[in-house]
Amino acid sequence: MADVQYNEDSIKSLDWKEHIRLRPGMYIGKLGDGSAHDDGIYVLVKEIIDNSIDEHMMGHGKTIHIKVTDRRVEVRDYGRGIPLGKVVDCVSKINTGGKYDSGAFQKSVGLNGVGTKAVNALSNYFKVQSYRDGETKAAEFEQGELINDAKIEKTSERNGTATIFEPDESVFKNYHFRPEFLENLLWNYAFLNAGLTINFNGKKYHSENGLLDLLQRKTDEEALRYPIIHLKGNDIEVALTHANQYGEEYYSFVNGQHTTQGGTHLAALRESIVKTLRDFYGKNFDAADVRASIVGAIAVRVQEPVFESQTKTKLGSQNVAPDGPTMRTFVNDFIKTELDNFLHRNSDTADALLKRILQSERERKEIAGIKKLANERAKKANLHNKKLRDCRIHYNDKRGKEEVLDKTMIFITEGDSASGSITKSRDVQTQAVFSLRGKPFNCFGQTKKVVYENEEFNLLQHALNIEDGLEGLRYRKIVIATDADVDGMHIRLLMLTYFLQFFPELVRNNHVYILETPLFRVRNKKETIYCYSEQERRDAIARLGGKPEITRFKGLGEISPEEFGGFIGDDIRLEPVILQKDTKIKDLLRFYMGKNTPDRQEFIIDRLRIEKDLIDEDLQKQVVA
């Protein structure tokens, strides 16, 4: 092999926008198409709104207007406005911004001056306009390149900043904004900034009670064992309760940032709740019994927060301030005092909480024997687990790169033909396959005992590594991959029932997806187009012209491994399973999986559409056209 010359010419210097566009993952995490709540397009939106939130936190501006269409985002706040002489610099020069001045911004989300610049560099079009003391200045960019630097003009508009951007389609391929993810993001902003009003596409988001309102929105009131406990202090707010569900569920925030992966503040909360309740009741409860079925939220404000990534999903700070107490001491002292005082003043809540802990203890002991046997069987099966074709990289690999770990997924398939096609075409580094032998057991209304008694469920639980919570989850995405026929839909419902019944936090944390595979292949001698809907099929026929060959796929097993590789690669289409804010899991499962047969039959008949109807509808549209 010839020597590669390593000299001065080998050293490259990129300007700020080139570096961001070359390595976007360093600045916004993953890219994605909008099917996951933490995809890059939502990070772009958040980076702009964060600036407006920081203005509100400093006491400037009580309203933020946001408009999001298919390809454009507009944000207008009523803060102080960027100083007019620095409008261009603040959105196009790294290490330029007001947040380096600790007097101007205390305890803000972003402190490195990168966020807005990343949005600018990764947008086809970016415009910023500042309104300040009767004057205004605007600047426009394309992919970070300044195309219009307007002069300062007079204005009658209120002080503040307006930002418009359109994500670059060459970076975020086939992207689309999902209203559910945006709404969740904006509700979190409202809950963490009591008194702030956000107007989003004509809808108002406002909260007066902070994290109390958040938990009321997230939980089914009928399932709560006692009213939500709401505790507030200087730079810390906590809300918690216990519900009739399995697992733990937490929402954690730092300086208004939703730390979806938790961090030092959440670890301290979980630890201090156990310690405080043990001391209050004078009993050495098992920590798992105290935390079972808990629903909690914590928000802290710290100086100079340290996050474990640019996307700020996990707090790494050990202290609440450079010269302040440790996070562990800060949270523990607050919970020890405030929760203990609350329980002494509210004996009914204290009694209900104790009953919930004792119930969890009984349930744990009742299944201890079954659990031990099931785990022993699972260990033996894992040595030669024919159901699982594992991958090499896992989501819980501590030293893995974030962008690679995010690609880890497990396909849950039905039958040998479908799993065979996926297994042969998958990426063995990041994609695993778990094969069901048929229709799984309908576990609606069952206790967690069934997870251990049912071999298939137990093996899946071990494959996912979720027996003791999500901390050890081995795959970022759990993808249900079934045929789009009646049997496939039924299996899909049975698997969703399993997750919602026993591991609802998987769904709430956006880990569960449905694989979309093409319904049609339309091709001529020159080109092949795969279509995921009737509309795409019509568009493909029009594009190819003449009389192209049309193939209807009826099952995953009919698609060759060579073709399948194209459907589960970079262009994979995944439909996230999202719980709406007013969705009650118990009612949802009772309707679809319970014994209310007449109601469900009527529901299906009212919405039944057979293929002949669709074909007739299609013909009518073509005739009209």
N, C-alpha and C positions, 0 to 999 in steps of 0.2 A: 504494500500500500504506500503510495507516494506521500511524502510529508506535506501536511497542510501548513501553508505559510501563516505564522502568527506574528503580526507586526502592528504598527500604528493604524493601518487601514482596517484591521480587524475590530477596532474599538468603535462602536457606534453610539452616537448621542441622538436621542429622539427628543423632539419638543414635547410639551405636555400633552397635547391632543393626540399625537401619534402614539405615545406610550399608553394612554388610556384605551385607545382603539385596538392596539396590538394585544394588550393584556387586560381586557375589561373585567375579568374575574377578580383581579387584585382590588378593584374599586367597588364593584357592585355584586360580588359573588357570582352566581351562575347566570346564564342568559335565559334560556327557556322561552316558551311561547305563550305564557300566561295561564297555563293549566295548573300551576302550583302557586300557592299564596306568596312564596318568597322568590318567585321568578324576577328577573332583572327589571322588567317594565314597572313592577310595583315598587321596587327599590328606587327607581328614578322619580316616581311620583312622591314617594316618602321623603326623599332628599330635599325636594323643593318645599313640601309642606313643613318639614322640620324647621326650616328657616323662619317660616311664619309663626310656628308654635313657639320658637325661642323668643320672638318679639312679644308674643302674648305673655309668656312667662316673665318677661322683664317689665310687664305692665303697659304695653303699647298694643292696642288693637284687641277688640273683643269679638270680631267677626272675620271669617275667612270664606271667600267664595271660590268654589271649585267646579269646573265643568270638564267632563271627560267624554269624548266621542270615540269613534272607532280608531282614529289615528292621532288625535290631538288632545293635549292636556292644558288647561288654563287655570292658573291659581292667582288670586288677588287678595292680598292682606291689607290691613290698615294700621301697620306698624309705623316705625319712624321713616322708612324708606332708605335705600342705600345712599350714602353720600354721593351726590351727583358726579363729582370728579373721579369717583372710583367705580362707577357702574361697570365699565368694561373689564377692569382689573379683577373685580370680585367674582366674575364668572369665567375668567379665562387665564388667570395666573395662579398656578399652584403656590400655596403658602401665602396667599393674600386673602384677608378677610377680617371681620370684626371680632371673631372669636378668639384671636390671640390676645386681645385686650381683656384681661380677666375682670376689669371693672365694668366693661360694657355687657358682657355675657357671663353670668354666674350659673354653673350647673346646667349647661346646655347639652344637647345630644351630641352634636358634631363639633369636634375641637381641632380637626386637622385641616380644615379649609379645602377639602377635596370634593365633597358631594356635588355641589352645583356645577363645578367644572366637569365632573364625569357626565352629568346629564347633558351639558352643552356638547361635549365631544362625541357622545353617543346618540345625538339627535340629528335627523335630516335638517330640521329647522329649529332654531332656538331664539327666543326674543325675551329680553328683560327690559322693563321700564320702571323707573323709580319716580315717585311723586314726593316732593319734599319742599315744604314752605312756599307753595305757590309756583314752583318750577318743576319741570319734568325733563328727563333724559331717557332715550331708548337706544338699545343696541341690538342688532340682529346677526345671527351666525348660521352657518351651514357646516355641520360636522366639526364644530369648534372653530371654523374659519370666519373671522369677522367680515361681514358683507355690507354692513350699514352702521356707521357710527354717527347717530343724529346729534344735532346741536341742542343745547339746552333751550327750552321754550317755556313760556308762561303757561300756567294751567289753573283751573278752578277745582281740580280733583283733590280729594282728601289725601293726606300723606299715606304712604305705603308702597308696596312693590307688586308689580304684575309680571308673571312669568308665563310664557307659552312655549311648549315644545312638542315635537313630533318624533317619537323614537325611530331610529334608523332601521329600516326593514332589512338591510343587508347584514345587520348585527343580530336583530331579534326577528328571526325568520318565522313567518306565518303567525305572528303574534296577534292576540286579541285580549282586551281587558274583560275580566269577569266581574260584573257588578257586585257579586257576593263578597269577593275578596276586598274590593275597594270599600264597601260598606263596613266590613269588619274593621278595616284599618281606621276608618274615620270615626266609628263608634269608640274605638280605643282612645283616640285623641280626645274625644269629648269627655269620656269617663275620667281621663287623667288631668283634664283641665276644666274643672267645674266652673261654669259661668261662660265658657267659650261657646260660640255658636258657629257651626260649620254649615254652609249651604252647598249641597252637592247635587248638581243636576236637578235643582228645584226642590230637593228634600232637605229638611232641617235636622241637624244632629246637635243635641244639647243635653247636658247632664248637670244636675244640681247636687247629686249625692255620691259622685265619684265611683269608687270600687264597689260600693253597695249596689249601685245601678248596674254595674257590669255583671256581678254575679246573678242579679235578678234576671238579666237578659239571657244569661248563659244556662240557667238551670230551670228545671221544671219545678214550680213552687209546690206542687202536690207531692213531690218526691223528697222534699227536704225534711230532715228529722227535727229541726228546730230553726227559728228565725236566724237570718244571717247576722253574724257578729261583725260589727264594723268598728275598727280602731284607727284613730288618727293621731299623729304626733308631728314633731318638727322633722321634716324631710323623710317621713315614712308614713305609709297608709297600708292597712291590712284589712281584708274581709275574708271570712271563712265560715263554713258550715259543713255538715255531713249529709249525704243523700243516700237514697236506696240504689246504689250502683256499685259496680266493681271497679277497683283501681283507684288511683289518685288523679286529680285534675287541678292543674295550677295555671295561673296567668301571672307572669312576672314582668316588671317594667323598671327601667332605670332612666331617669331624666326624660320620661315620656316615650322612651324607646321600648318596644315590645321585645323582650329577650326570650324568644321562642324556645331556646335551648337552656334557659335558666342561667345558672352561674352561682357565684358566691352568696348572693342575697337570698336566692331560693333555697340553697342548701342550708343556710342558716335558719330560714323560716321552718323548714321541715324538722330540723333538729330541735329548735326551741319549742315548737308546739308539743312534741313528745315529752320533753323535759318538764315543761310547765304543767302539763296535765298529769304526769306521774306525781309531781310534787303536790298538786292541788288535791288529788284523790288519795294520796298516800299509798299508792299501789305501783308496783314495778311492772306495768303493762309491757307486753311485747310491742316494739315500735310499729310493726306491721298492723297490729290491731288498732292502734291509735289512728294511724293514717289511712286505713282502709276506708274507702268511700268518701274521703274528704274532698271538698271543692274549695279552693282558696285563691286569693290574689294578693300580690304584694307590689307596692310601688315605692321606690326610694329615689332620693335625689342626692347625688354625690358630686364632689368637685374632682375634675380631671379624671373621669371614668376611663378604665382600661378594659377594652373589649378584646375578645379572642379572634376577631376578624373584622375587616372593614365594614361588613354588613351588620355588625353589632347585635348578633343574635345570642351571644353568651357573655355575661359579665365575668371578667377576670380579676377585677380590683379586690385586693385584700383589705383595703382601708376605705373609709367613707370620705376622707380628705387626706392630703399628703401628710399632715401632722395630726390626724384625727384617730379615733378608735378603729379597731378592726371591724369589718363588716359583721363578722360572727358575734362580737361583743355588742355592737350597736343594735342588731336585730334581736338578739337574745334578751338584752336588758329591757327592750321595749315590750316584747311579748310577755316576758316574765311578770312585768308590772301590770300592763294593761289588760292582758287576757285573764290573769289571776283576779284582778279587781272586778272585771266584768262578770266573771262566774260567781264571785261572792255576792254581787248585787243582783244577779239573775238566777235564782235557784232552779226555776223551771228549765231553763236552758242547760244548766249544769247537770240536772237529772237526765234530760233527754240525751245529752252528749255521752254520759256514762253508760246509758242503755245501749247506745250505738256501738261503743267500744266493746262492751260485754258480748253483744251479738256477734261482732266480728271475731271475737275470741272463740266463741262456741262453734261458729262456722269453720274456723281454721282447724280446730281440734277434731271436728266431725269428719273432715275429709283427709286428715293427716295420714291415716293408714292407706287409703286409696291413692293419695298423692305420691306416697313413697313407692308403692308398687308400680304405678304408672311411670314415674320418673326412671325407675330401674329398667322398665321395658323400653322406654324411649332411648336410654343410653345404649342399650344393646342394639336397637334398631338403627341408631345413628351411625353405627359402625358399618352397616350395610343397608343404608336407607334407600330402598329402590324408589321411594316416592320423591326424594329430593335429589336433584342434580344441582349441586351447590356451585357458587362462583368463588373466585379467589380473593376478591376484595369485599369487605363488609362495612356497613355504615358505622359500626361501633369501633372500627379500627382507629385507635387514638392518634396515630401518627400519619394517617392518610391525608392527602390533599383534599380540601373542602369540595372543590369542583368535581373530583373523581368520586368521592364518597356519595355525593348527591346523585350520581348516576346509578347507584346500586338499586336493584329491584328484584323482586321475586314474582314470577308468573304463576298463578294458581290456575291450572288447566283441568279439563275433563277428558279422561280417556287417553289411550296410548297414541292414537294418531295425531291429535293436536299437540300433546306434549312432545312427541317425536319431532314434529316440524319445528317447534320452537327450540328444542334442545340442539338440533343440528344447525340452526341459523343464529343462535344467540351469541352474545359477547361473553365468553367464559370468564372474563375478568370481573364483570360487574352484574351479570344477569344470571339468576338462578331460576330453576323450574321445580314446582311442587305439583305432582300429579294426583288428582282425585280418582278413586276407582269407580265412581258413579255419583249418584245424588247423595250429598251428605245429610246427616240427621237434622231434622228440624228442631233446633234447640230452644225455640221460643217458650218462655215460661219455665225453663229448667234452671236449676241451680248450677253453680260452678263445678259441682261434683261431676257433671256430665262431660266437662272438658277433659277430665282425667280418665273417666270410664270409657269414653269413645276414643279408640286408638288413633283414628285419623285426626281428630281435633287435637289430641295430645301431641302427636308428632308435628303438627303444624305449629302449635304453640312453642315447641322446642326449636323448630327450624327458625322461627321469628325471634326467639329468645325474649319473650315478653311476659314470662310467668310472674316476675317480680317488678313489672313496670316497664316503661319505655326507654329507660336509660341504656339498656343493652340491646335495643332493637338492631337487628343485623342488616336490614334493608331500608333504604329511604322510602321506596315506593312498593306497596303491595298491590299487584296488578291482577285483577280477576279477568281471566282470558277464557271466555266461553263462547260457544256458537251463538249466533243471533237468532236461534229458533226457540220454540217453546221450552224444550228441555234445558237449553243453555240459559235462558232467562230464569228458569226455576232454580237452577244451580246457583246462579248469580244472587238471587234473593236469599237462598239458604246460607250462602257465605256471608252476605251482608248482615243477616240475622245473627250469625255467630259473632261477628265483630261488634255490632251494636249492643248485643246482649252482654258480652263479657269484657270487651276491650273498646268501649266507646271513645276512649282518648285517642285511639289510632285514627278514627274518623275525624274527630274534632281537631286533631293536629295535622290534618291533610296528608295522611300517609296511604289512604286507600283510593285506588283508581280502577276504572274500567277500560280495558283495551279496546280501541276502535280498530276494526279491520275492514278493508274495502268490501263493498257489496258487489261491485262490478269491475271487470277488466274490459276496457274498450281499446282496440288496437287495429292498426293497419300494418302494412309491410315496413313502414318507416318509424312509427311511434306507438308506444304503449302508455295508456293513461289508466290509473287506478282511481275508482270513484267510491266515495263513502256515502253518497246519498243519491236520490233520484235526480236532484238538480244538477249535481256534478256529472251524472251520466249524460243528461241532456246537453250540458255544456261541452262534454268531451265529444259527443257525436257531431255537434255543430262545428267544433274545432277541426276534427279530422275530415269531415265531409264524406261524400260517397256513401258506401255501405260498409262501415267497419265491423269487425268481428266483436260480438259482445258476449262475455262470459259472466254468468251469475254465480258467485260463491255462496254456497249454502252452509259450509262449515269450515273450521280452521284446518281440519285434516285434509281438505281438498286443495289447499294452497301448498305448493311445493316449497321445500326448505329454502331453495334459492330465492324464490319470490318473497317468502316470509321475512328473510333477512332485511329487506327494504322497508318492512312495516314496523320493525322493532329496533331500528337503528336511530340515527340522528333525527329523522323525520317522524318518529313514533307519535301517534295520536292517542292521548290519554284523556279520559273524561273524569275529572275529580269527583269523588263522592263528598258532597257538601251538605252539612246540616244547617238549615235556615234557622234564624234566631227564634222563631216561634214553633220549631219542630219539637214535639215531645216524643222521645224515643219509644216509651212504653206504648203510647197510642198508635204510633206508626207501625210498630211490630204487631200489635194486637190486630190491626186492620188487615195487614197484608199476610200475616203468618198465623193468626189465631183461628178460632173456629166460627167466626161470624160469616159463614158461607153465603147466606142470602144477600147480605150487604155487599160482599165482595163480588158476587155474581152480577148483581145489578150494576155495580161500578164498571166491571169489564164489558158487559153488554152495551152500556151507554157509550163506551169509547171504542167499541170494536170496529176495525176497518180491515177488510180483507184485501188481498192483492188485486182482485178484479176492480174494486173501487178505485184503487190507486192508479191502475192502468187506464181506466176510463177518465179519471181526472187528468192524467198526463196527456191523453189524446185530445181532450177538450182544450187544454192549454196550447197544444201545438196547432190546433185548428184556429183558435183565436189569434195566435201569432201569425 
